[in-house]
Amino acid sequence: MPAVTLRRALATLLSTVMLAGLAAAPVVAQDEEPAPIAPPSLELALASLVSIDPASGAVPAAVADVYQPAGVVLPRCTVGDKLTRFHKVKHWRKTLLDTRLRLKRDYRPWDLVSVRRADIAGSGKVRKLMINDLKALAKAARQAGKPLAVRSAFRSYDYQKALFESYVRAYGRKQALKFSARPGHSEHQLGTTVDFSVGPGVPLSTKFGDSPSGKWLARNGWKYGFIMSYPKGKKYGSCYGYEPWHWRYFGRELARKIHQSSQVPRRYLYVNFETAP
């Protein structure tokens, strides 16, 4: 079957499954962990199908080398379970999580509060230490006519485990690994990561990046301490495809440094903290 026809067939099938999952997703209260949702954007899975060698499963060298920082070789985004160097709650700014590095199962911030304290629509909990900046971000977005809402925030290890396993059942482990973090590997477990949308309950999609709210956030998020973890075109540096909704809070000073470096957070953390003396 021609490649274009195959991709169209896969897109149709995956879109059907995604819509079915969204229709079945239950509504939850503001302070509860969000109910499992369909994969954020299955065009990411389709992109992965054409960027990986179908015979060997390897990343083409010409593509992988594009995102190697000078003097430092980032590890390939292989599946592993090594404990990240900065794995304590107090290390939240320095903690690097990817497909190889993880947190412990019992990692859970002690200061989780409802996102409603930040006067932003949506549900979930985040660490209290980021509420003021999240509130300032939400206020600035509203004043600019680009309102934001929280789709997902803190996720415990056990919640992420259930979520990942639901994707495995629906799409198979190989596909699930391309768009979902395994338990212990999700930045949401830090309590400082937020998935934004244009309104409560709006499904996650790469289309958010093209919306007025998404574009405003891309220009201004760092000013309030937030950095997009998985920017467009940097999959082999960040380990995941484009997720314009997924923003991690680093605090304003470190966010400014990451922004000015033009590096993806994974690269910046690996060079400056994970492997630093």
N, C-alpha and C positions, 0 to 999 in steps of 0.2 A: 504494500500500500504506500503511495507517495507520502512524503513527510508532512506536506501541508494538509492532506486529507486526514492523516492520523492525528495531527494536532487539533484539527477541527472536531473530530470525533471525540477525542479526549476532553476537549473544552466543553462540548455539549453534555457529556456524561457527568463530569465533575460539577458543572453548574447546576445540573438537576439535583445531584446529591446535596449540594450546598444549600439550595433553596429549601429542600425538604428538611434539612437540619435546622435552618433558621425558623421555619414554621413551627417546629416542635419544641423550640427552646422556651422553657418556662420563664415567667417574670419573677424576679426576686426582690426582696426588700432592700432599701438603701444600704443598710449596714451589714448585709450578708455578703459572703463571697459570691461572685457572679456565677450563674449557672453555666454549664458547658455550652459553648457556642460552636458554630461551624467554623472550619479553618478560615482565618482572617481574609485570605484572598487566594483563591486557587489558581490565579494566573501565575502565582509564584511557583507552584508545583509544575505547571506547564513549562515555565521558563527553565526550570531545573532539568526537565526531560531533554531539552535540546542543547544544554550547555555541558552535559556530562557524557563522556564516551560511553555509548550503549554497550560496547563489547567488554571494556575493562572496568567501567564505573569510575574511571579516573578523571580528574579535572585537567583539561588541556593545559599543558605547561605554558603556552603563550599567553593564556588568560590568567592563570594563577600568578605568574611572575609580575603582572602589572601592579599588584598591590603589596609587593614586598618592600618594606621601608629600607632605606639605605643603611647598610651596616648591621641590620638585624633581620633575621629570617623568621617571619611569623610561622608558627606551626600550622600545618594543614588542618582544615576543619574536620578532623577525623572523630569518630565516636570513642570517647574515653570516659573515665570516672576518677580523675585525679583531683584531690582536694585543692581548691584554690589557695594561694598563699595567704591572702588577707581574708580569712573566713569568719572573723568575729563580727558581731553586730556593730561594734565601734569603728570598724574598718570600712564602713559602707561606701565611702568615696573611692577607695582604692581597689575594691573587690572586682576581680575579673571573672566573668562567667561566660562560657561558650560551650561548644559541643564536647570539649575535653575536660574543662574545669568545672567543679561543682561546689555547692555548699553542703553542709551536713543536713540530715533530715530534720533535726530539732532546731534549726536556725529559724528564729521568729522574733522580729523586733518587739520590744516591750512597750512602745509608745504609739501603737496604731490608733488612729482616730478616723472618724468618718470624713470623707471628702467634702461633705456638706459644710464643714467648718470653713472651707475656703470659698464659700458662696459660689460654687460651680455646680451645674446640673450633672446628674448621673449618680452612680453608686460605687461602693467599695470603700476601702480604708487605705490610708497611707501613713507614713511616720509623721508625728506631730512636728518634727523639726523642719519639715518642708511646707507646712500649711501656709505660712505667711507669703512665701514666694509663689505658691500655687494660687493663692488668693489674688496676689498682685498680677499674675499672668492672666487669670480669668477676667479680672477687671479691665485690664488693658485691652484684651481681645474684644470685650463687649463694647468698650468705648470706641474701638476702631470699626465696629459693626461686623466683627468676625467672631461670633460667640463659639465657645468650646464646651464640650461635655465630656465626662469621664465614662468610658465604656467598661474598663477593667483596671483594677489597681492591685493591691496585695493579693498574692496567691500562696497558700501554704504548700509545703512539699507534697502532702497527701492530696490536696486539690489538683496540683499540677500532674500528679501521677494518674489520677482518674481522668483528667482531661486528655493527656497524651494517649492513654490506653483507649479512650473513646475514638480518637483519630486512627489509631492502629486498626481497630475493629472495622472502621468505616472505609479506610483507604489502603491499609497494609502498612507495615512498619517502615518499609523503604521510602514510601511517599511521606508518611508522618514525620520522619526525621528531617525532611526538607523544609517544613514550615512550622514545626512545633518543638519546643525544648523539652527534653526529658526532665523528670523530677530532679530537683537539686541544681539544674542547669539554667533555670529561668530567672531573669532579672526581676521578675515580679515578686519573687520570694524575698528580695531585699526590702520591700515595702517603700521603695523610692522610685518605682517605675509606674507610669500611667499610660494606658491606651486611650487616646483622645478620639472623639468623633464630633460631628457637627450638632448632635442632639442626643438626648437620652434614648437608648435602645437602637440607635442607628448602627447597622452592621459594619464591621471593619472591612475596609477595602482600600486598595491603592488609589482609588478615585479621590480619597480624602486629600491626597497630596496636591490634587489639581483644584480643589475647592478654595474659595476665598479664605476660609478659616485655616485650611491646611497650609496655604501659601504664606499667610501672615505668621503662623507658628514657625514655619521653616526659617523665616527672616528674623524672628524676634525671640524664639524660645530660649536661646542661650543667655539672653540678657537677664532672664529670671532664674537661671541655674539649670535649665533643661537642655539636653542634647539628644538628637535622634540617634538611636542605637544602630539602625540598619538602613543607611541611606541608599539611594538609587545608584546602581552600577558598582557597588563595593562588596558584592556578595562574598568574594573570595578573601576579603579582609575581615568582614564582620561575621561570616558563617551563615548568614541568612539573606534571603532576598529582600527587596525594597519593602519596608514597613513604615510609611510616613506617619502612622498613628502611634508608634511605640517610642516613648520619650522617657529617658532616665534622668533623674534629678541628681546633680553633682554639687550643688551649691554654686553661687554666682562666680566665685573666684576660679574654681577648677573648670567650670563650664566655659568661662572666657578663654582659658588656656587651651582647652581642647578645640574650641571653635577657631581660635587663631592659628592652631597647628594644622588645620585642614585635614586632620587624621580622623579615621573612624574611632570611636571610643575604645574598641578592642585593641587596636594598634597602640593608641596612646597609653592605655593601662598596662599593656604588655611591656612596652619599652620603659615606662617611667616608674612602674611599681612592681609588677609581677616578676620581672627579671632584673630589676635594678639591685645594686649591691646593698 
